[in-house]
Amino acid sequence: MSTNQGRVALVTGAARGIGEGVARWLLNHGWRVALCDLADSQGDAVAAALGGNAMFVAMDVAEECQVESGVAAVIARFGRLDALVCNAGVASPHSGPLEDLSVAQWNQVLAINLGGPMLLAKHCAAHLRASGGAIVNMASTRASQSEPESEAYAASKGGLVALTHALAVSLGPEVRVNAVSPGWIDSRAAAQRASEPLSADDHAQHPVGRVGQVEDVAALVAWLLSAEAGFVTGQEFVTDGGMTRKMIYR
């Protein structure tokens, strides 16, 4: 029997992309999963398709009242919480001149990408401590690599890495906290990736010639949540296929 059997993970931004991939991976390895995202029909449909061990919770991670009620709904359904994966985020505004960046846009990006994981950790901490749980924050290589016109996004993800280090100390040793920073990941559904493969030019941009896939990130997240990573906390894991050594702007 899997050592994950019956354990519960809350995954934000889980109606699509990397978040959905992480949720699917965990479910396939014995977890029960609460998929959290903004309120729309897609989240309900994804959770329904994944079966009885999955539930959908509508949540805006920048709103504390929604985070608090969402965590309560997970506990009411499953009775426990063992892991938190903070994947919800926003990249927009992106690729726009600094002069066009408004304070409202700046504040929105930081509220979602940085404030959200703080609020989630705040309201999940007691449950995670009770189960000796773990948190994985989805950061980005943009926290440490320069890219034109990405000030808000880079600042939010850099802050998230710093928050990860701080939470690992304040919540430890009972709760382990790590960050995963993907580079360019093809986050489309498996069927779309198969029917519309990336071009040779796409692959040529990567030093090893392989673009990352959702499953690459999901497997790493699952390992960080597992007992096999019981000594690992306060770390940032970069998954970019070597792109830190080869940045191309077109």
Steps between C-alpha positions, in 0.01 A plus 500: 500500500626849419632696799295792362172312531240728653725805524346830388656772287362844419621620159427854382476604137396140437237538228763509226870480416762402754254508789268251332798282413616497862148411619475212252844368598417504870165328444672228300732441795241453771428856612165667542510847345313828536533690174473874561461770236287796412129422478418366155350189347838362394610432858182309578531300179865408563430387857196298392704324233767408753258307720398477863844571645495849348297807589490852359508811717449844345761732646664834428829459685537877539182517711556381857133424564495267197823330607367445852165362382667288231734332748203439730313333214794265437512401868123450505521265200816302574557554874869580465760689295850367438638711217465839334610577144483872420482513122244778446664800338478770239763620254310795357600776456798354317708618207390859539711811561566592861351842433164335427495294821240640738512473878171307487651242262812471715292448814279238333795288388660511845167432674446179300854371451640591842210590728306189401765250614540695826126485569482132411793416727338704780168314482645155428784506754315345793367212289839437338676502835254244634585260218871580456418639158675695228461805278627548146490850355512532122746779428672571167846533349401862439585557867870478414526547122466834328225533243380823343184662634413253774549709812182408688519130421872471579461690826207284612679173426823620659300589809339155494841332515590720797166420665572130452830529687331692784206259530734202514649647819180626660295185428775246549581240595143372482427650155745488211486788249669503160472685171504368144601748230413380149641660190319450172257214559254383235200506731239396243292186552663176388257456210575846363874447536468179298285654226691830478865426575745783554721602210866421447572867572331466839719205592812666360472770765570248774858387573395135519244530222201406714224731616367425848158344542240520774586151620863601563388764747223286649738215580739736678218658702373155600847399617535818708170416671605142572675338794800439273568875514461515877829687552445752221372846595569864421627419150433625148503234227554642150350290220592672175698247297818703529346825374687696768802455275327600179246781492355593162271792429323520165 
